[in-house]
């Protein structure tokens, strides 16, 4: 227990939020200063609430796979064949976060954002595809549930990507209304153009080909996938759109944006503060709708999306202004992880940092992030502090006056970063990051230093230490020069893992997909049931739901070479 050190003398109260062990090392040194800052912050938030008659509205927008610098830095865009002048102006009017850390891929980051917990803690550390046969547990507490407790109207639009079982539906996760995809964008290729193009022939639609006499089990194909689902809190859920109709898929983004604007108007009319989580579907993996011109010189899938999305930013900001709530609304624009550099679409490339989606290097877990809140956040700020996507959970709760509704029976990785948003650079309460690939603790960051745990052999440590100021791309791992940090990282890891023993990680629930829909198509209804009569089998076909597939450890070496 020596590794826990300072925790032994400071028992937690039942009402205290439980953070990762490393947080308490910082709190023991800076807690008095933080308490003084919090008094000033709470006085400012109280004054703002009295001025506006309500706590702040929050609009959080998070899309896919965008490297640091791809938005907000026109100098980088000038070399990449696209421009986002509105998002660049957005950055100039607020804060540019240079060290926003996320999880390495989409489902884990989205789970971390919703719960304020590393995805490994909820078992949501793998990326969901049709059919997932699993999803987020109803026992997790989302930021929508926390804010709902203090009267916020809550809405989710876009890429949910938290599973396809009923308890993981966004309408069962605290959102008053939602239109969401339970999967990622890969099903956009499960159409005739996809089968005749990039997908394995016959893997999507064998009916497009001559009969294969050796295809004895055609029913394994996921033909019952959905484009999106829609519904209201604890109410009926309906399928939205009809796969494989591509027009419906291409229409999702505009529908999400329309509903975002409508929800703002509806909430203002009802005199309720609102929280909107809009996570753009962002792209069709087969490219733009046939017949439409490309939107960027780059012609990359991501770049075309960013150019198109950039046009909507002034629409959103003008609506907030027209509704008289612009100065009482925090808007955050960010990506969920770094670019899909491994086997991804053209245009997904490294910028400042090495690696991409799925890696444990900085290029995977540092993401673009901007914040704007007129009259509260001063313009032209560059924030060099470390902040993590989980921190938004705890920060939003503080801003909304809902901290008391954060659960205290589990580890909450998110740190309250209200001071960073209100006071600016150097006011972070975090100097560390634990980086998981799947359920493997692959690397850790402490300030400017980083250690790769993956690839180390027992015995003498190797060249696994990095100074991120002088080697931000992690290409020159050091051994002897980094040994001053060796024990620091050893103890940091020990504290982290001992705390997990006290507050264990959980597994996500498993079940049959897409159940409980009000309007299932026949293929969707079939997907929600086992396709073979169990009476014809000498085993229980449902046992696979309880079987946890081992994490593919080849992921450990992504970005290591």
SVG drawing of the C-alpha trace seen along z (x, -y; Angstrom):
<svg xmlns="http://www.w3.org/2000/svg" viewBox="-44 -41 66 73">
<polyline fill="none" stroke="black" stroke-width="0.4" points="0.0,0.0 3.0,-2.3 2.2,-3.2 -1.0,-4.8 1.0,-6.9 -0.8,-10.2 -4.3,-8.6 -4.0,-6.6 -4.2,-9.7 -7.1,-11.4 -10.2,-9.2 -13.0,-10.0 -16.4,-11.0 -19.5,-9.2 -20.5,-12.4 -17.1,-12.9 -16.6,-12.3 -14.0,-9.6 -11.3,-10.5 -8.3,-8.6 -5.5,-8.3 -3.2,-10.6 -5.6,-13.5 -5.2,-13.4 -1.4,-13.8 -2.1,-17.2 -5.0,-18.1 -2.8,-17.6 -0.4,-20.2 -2.8,-22.7 -6.1,-22.1 -6.0,-25.3 -5.4,-27.4 -8.1,-25.5 -10.6,-26.1 -9.9,-29.9 -10.3,-29.8 -13.6,-27.9 -15.0,-30.6 -14.3,-33.2 -15.7,-30.9 -18.9,-30.2 -19.4,-33.9 -19.0,-34.6 -21.4,-31.8 -23.9,-33.1 -23.7,-36.5 -24.1,-35.1 -27.1,-33.1 -28.7,-36.2 -28.0,-38.2 -29.4,-35.7 -32.0,-34.1 -30.7,-30.6 -27.6,-28.5 -25.6,-28.4 -26.7,-26.5 -24.2,-24.0 -23.8,-22.9 -21.2,-20.2 -20.3,-19.2 -17.9,-16.3 -17.1,-14.7 -14.6,-12.0 -10.9,-11.6 -9.5,-15.1 -5.8,-15.8 -4.7,-18.8 -4.4,-21.8 -6.9,-20.7 -9.2,-23.4 -8.4,-26.7 -4.9,-27.0 -5.2,-28.4 -1.5,-28.0 -1.9,-24.2 -5.1,-24.3 -3.1,-26.2 -1.0,-23.1 -3.9,-20.7 -6.2,-21.9 -9.2,-23.1 -10.4,-26.1 -12.7,-26.5 -12.9,-30.3 -15.9,-30.1 -14.3,-27.6 -11.1,-29.5 -12.9,-32.7 -14.7,-30.7 -11.2,-29.8 -10.1,-33.4 -13.2,-34.4 -12.5,-31.9 -10.1,-29.2 -7.9,-26.8 -7.0,-23.8 -3.6,-22.6 -3.6,-19.5 -7.1,-18.1 -6.7,-14.3 -9.3,-11.8 -9.5,-8.0 -7.8,-6.5 -11.0,-5.7 -14.6,-6.6 -16.8,-4.4 -14.3,-4.7 -14.2,-8.5 -18.0,-8.8 -18.5,-6.6 -15.9,-8.6 -17.6,-11.9 -21.0,-10.6 -19.9,-9.1 -16.8,-11.1 -15.0,-7.8 -12.3,-6.1 -14.0,-3.6 -12.2,-0.7 -14.1,-1.3 -17.5,-0.7 -16.3,2.0 -16.9,-0.2 -13.4,0.0 -14.1,1.6 -15.5,0.0 -19.1,0.9 -20.2,2.4 -23.4,4.1 -24.2,6.3 -22.6,5.4 -24.8,7.5 -24.0,5.1 -23.7,1.5 -23.5,-1.0 -25.0,0.2 -28.0,-1.5 -26.1,-1.5 -23.7,-4.1 -24.7,-7.8 -24.5,-10.1 -24.0,-13.9 -27.5,-14.2 -28.9,-12.4 -26.9,-14.6 -28.1,-17.9 -31.7,-16.6 -31.7,-16.5 -31.5,-20.3 -34.0,-21.1 -32.0,-21.0 -33.7,-20.1 -31.4,-17.6 -31.0,-16.4 -28.7,-14.1 -28.3,-14.1 -25.9,-12.2 -23.4,-9.4 -24.2,-7.8 -22.0,-4.7 -22.7,-3.3 -24.2,0.1 -27.4,1.6 -29.0,3.1 -32.1,1.4 -30.7,0.2 -28.0,-1.6 -30.4,-3.7 -29.8,-7.4 -33.4,-7.9 -32.6,-5.5 -29.4,-7.5 -31.1,-10.7 -31.8,-12.5 -35.3,-14.1 -35.1,-13.5 -32.7,-11.9 -31.9,-11.0 -28.9,-8.8 -26.9,-6.1 -26.0,-3.2 -23.1,-2.4 -20.3,-4.2 -20.2,-5.2 -19.0,-1.8 -22.6,-0.7 -22.8,-3.4 -20.9,-1.0 -23.5,1.8 -25.2,0.8 -25.1,1.9 -22.3,-0.6 -20.3,0.7 -20.7,4.4 -19.7,3.6 -16.9,1.4 -14.6,1.5 -16.4,4.3 -15.6,8.0 -17.8,9.2 -21.0,10.9 -20.3,9.9 -23.2,7.4 -25.6,8.3 -25.0,11.7 -28.1,11.2 -26.1,8.8 -24.0,11.8 -24.6,15.2 -25.5,17.9 -22.6,19.3 -23.3,23.0 -20.8,23.1 -22.5,20.3 -24.2,22.6 -24.9,20.1 -26.1,16.8 -27.9,15.6 -24.8,14.5 -24.8,11.2 -25.9,8.1 -28.8,7.2 -30.9,5.8 -28.7,2.8 -30.2,-0.6 -29.2,-4.1 -30.6,-5.8 -33.1,-5.6 -35.2,-8.3 -37.4,-8.7 -38.0,-10.6 -36.9,-9.8 -38.2,-6.4 -40.7,-6.6 -41.1,-4.6 -38.1,-4.3 -38.5,-4.2 -36.2,-3.5 -35.3,-6.6 -34.5,-6.1 -34.5,-2.9 -31.3,-1.1 -30.0,-0.6 -31.6,-3.8 -28.5,-6.1 -30.6,-9.2 -31.8,-8.7 -28.2,-8.3 -27.1,-11.5 -30.0,-13.3 -29.1,-12.5 -26.7,-15.4 -29.1,-18.1 -31.8,-16.5 -29.6,-16.6 -28.8,-20.3 -32.4,-21.1 -33.4,-19.4 -30.5,-21.2 -31.9,-24.6 -35.5,-23.5 -34.5,-22.3 -32.8,-25.6 -36.0,-27.4 -38.2,-25.0 -36.1,-25.2 -35.9,-29.0 -39.6,-29.2 -40.1,-26.9 -37.7,-29.0 -35.4,-26.0 -31.6,-25.8 -30.5,-23.3 -27.8,-20.8 -27.3,-19.5 -24.8,-16.8 -24.5,-16.9 -22.1,-14.4 -22.1,-14.7 -22.3,-11.5 -19.8,-13.5 -19.3,-11.3 -20.4,-8.6 -17.6,-6.1 -18.3,-6.0 -17.8,-9.8 -20.2,-12.6 -23.6,-12.0 -23.2,-11.1 -23.6,-14.1 -22.5,-16.7 -19.3,-18.7 -16.4,-18.2 -16.1,-20.9 -12.3,-21.0 -9.3,-20.9 -8.1,-18.1 -11.2,-16.1 -10.7,-14.0 -13.7,-12.7 -12.8,-14.5 -11.9,-17.8 -15.1,-17.9 -17.1,-17.3 -15.2,-20.1 -15.8,-22.6 -19.5,-21.7 -19.9,-21.7 -18.1,-25.1 -21.0,-26.7 -23.4,-25.7 -21.4,-27.2 -22.6,-30.8 -26.2,-29.4 -25.9,-28.0 -24.2,-31.1 -26.8,-33.4 -29.6,-31.3 -28.2,-31.6 -27.9,-35.4 -31.4,-35.7 -32.8,-33.8 -31.0,-36.1 -28.9,-33.3 -25.5,-33.7 -23.8,-35.2 -25.2,-32.5 -24.2,-29.5 -20.9,-27.6 -20.2,-26.0 -17.5,-23.4 -16.2,-22.1 -13.9,-19.1 -12.9,-15.8 -13.2,-12.4 -9.6,-11.2 -6.8,-11.6 -7.0,-10.8 -7.7,-7.3 -4.2,-6.9 -4.4,-3.1 -6.4,-1.8 -8.6,-4.8 -9.9,-7.1 -7.6,-9.4 -6.9,-12.7 -6.6,-11.2 -3.0,-12.1 -0.7,-13.0 -0.1,-16.7 1.9,-17.7 1.9,-14.3 2.7,-10.8 0.1,-8.0 -3.6,-8.0 -6.8,-6.3 -6.3,-3.2 -2.7,-4.1 -1.3,-5.2 1.0,-7.9 0.0,-11.6 -1.4,-11.6 -4.2,-9.3 -5.2,-10.9 -4.7,-14.6 -7.7,-16.1 -8.8,-19.4 -10.8,-21.4 -12.2,-24.9 -14.5,-26.7 -16.5,-29.9 -18.6,-31.6 -19.0,-35.4 -18.7,-37.6 -17.2,-34.7 -14.3,-33.3 -11.9,-36.0 -10.9,-35.8 -7.6,-34.8 -6.6,-32.2 -4.3,-29.3 -4.5,-26.8 -1.4,-24.7 -2.7,-22.8 -3.7,-19.2 -7.4,-18.6 -9.1,-15.2 -12.5,-14.6 -13.8,-13.1 -13.2,-16.5 -16.1,-17.9 -18.5,-15.7 -17.5,-17.1 -17.1,-20.6 -20.5,-20.7 -22.0,-19.4 -20.4,-22.3 -21.5,-24.9 -25.1,-23.6 -25.2,-23.5 -25.5,-19.7 -22.3,-18.4 -24.3,-16.9 -25.8,-14.5 -22.5,-12.9 -22.4,-9.4 -20.0,-8.8 -19.8,-5.0 -17.4,-4.7 -14.3,-6.4 -15.0,-9.5 -11.9,-10.3 -13.2,-13.7 -11.7,-16.6 -13.7,-19.8 -11.9,-22.2 -14.3,-25.2 -11.3,-27.3 -9.5,-26.5 -12.5,-27.6 -13.1,-30.8 -9.5,-31.8 -7.6,-30.4 -4.1,-29.1 -2.2,-27.5 -5.4,-26.9 -5.8,-23.2 -6.1,-20.8 -4.6,-17.9 -1.1,-17.1 -1.5,-13.4 -3.2,-11.1 -3.7,-7.3 -3.9,-6.0 -5.6,-2.7 -5.9,-0.8 -8.7,1.6 -8.3,2.8 -4.5,2.4 -2.8,-0.5 -0.5,-1.3 1.1,-4.6 0.9,-7.4 1.6,-11.1 2.8,-13.3 3.3,-16.9 5.9,-17.0 7.0,-13.4 5.5,-10.2 6.2,-6.5 5.2,-3.7 4.2,-0.6 3.5,1.4 6.6,3.1 8.5,3.1 10.2,6.4 10.5,7.6 13.7,6.5 15.6,3.4 13.5,0.7 14.1,-0.1 14.0,-3.2 10.4,-3.9 10.6,-7.4 9.8,-10.6 10.1,-14.3 7.1,-15.6 8.5,-19.2 11.6,-18.0 10.1,-14.9 6.4,-15.6 6.2,-12.9 7.7,-10.2 10.3,-9.1 13.3,-9.1 12.5,-7.0 15.2,-7.4 16.5,-5.1 19.1,-6.6 18.0,-10.3 14.5,-9.3 15.4,-7.3 14.7,-10.2 11.0,-9.7 11.1,-5.9 10.1,-5.7 7.6,-8.4 5.8,-6.5 6.1,-3.2 4.4,-4.7 1.8,-6.5 0.9,-3.2 0.8,-1.3 -1.5,-3.9 -3.8,-3.8 -4.0,0.0 -4.4,0.3 -7.3,-2.1 -8.9,0.1 -8.7,3.0 -10.7,0.9 -13.2,-0.3 -13.2,2.4 -13.9,1.9 -17.2,3.4 -18.2,5.2 -20.8,3.8 -24.0,5.7 -24.7,8.0 -28.0,8.8 -29.8,9.2 -29.6,6.0 -32.3,3.5 -35.1,4.7 -38.1,2.7 -38.5,0.7 -42.0,-0.5 -41.6,-0.2 -38.9,2.5 -38.5,3.6 -38.6,7.4 -34.8,7.6 -34.4,5.6 -36.9,7.8 -35.0,10.9 -31.8,9.3 -33.3,9.0 -33.8,12.7 -31.5,15.7 -31.6,16.9 -31.5,20.6 -34.1,22.4 -32.3,23.3 -34.1,26.6 -32.1,27.7 -28.7,27.1 -26.9,29.2 -25.7,26.0 -27.3,22.7 -26.8,20.2 -27.2,17.4 -24.0,18.4 -22.0,16.3 -23.5,13.2 -21.7,14.0 -18.4,14.8 -16.0,11.9 -13.8,11.9 -10.2,11.3 -8.9,8.0 -6.8,8.2 -3.3,7.5 -1.9,6.7 -3.4,3.3 -0.6,2.9 1.9,2.4 -0.1,-0.1 2.1,-3.2 5.0,-1.5 7.0,-1.0"/>
</svg>
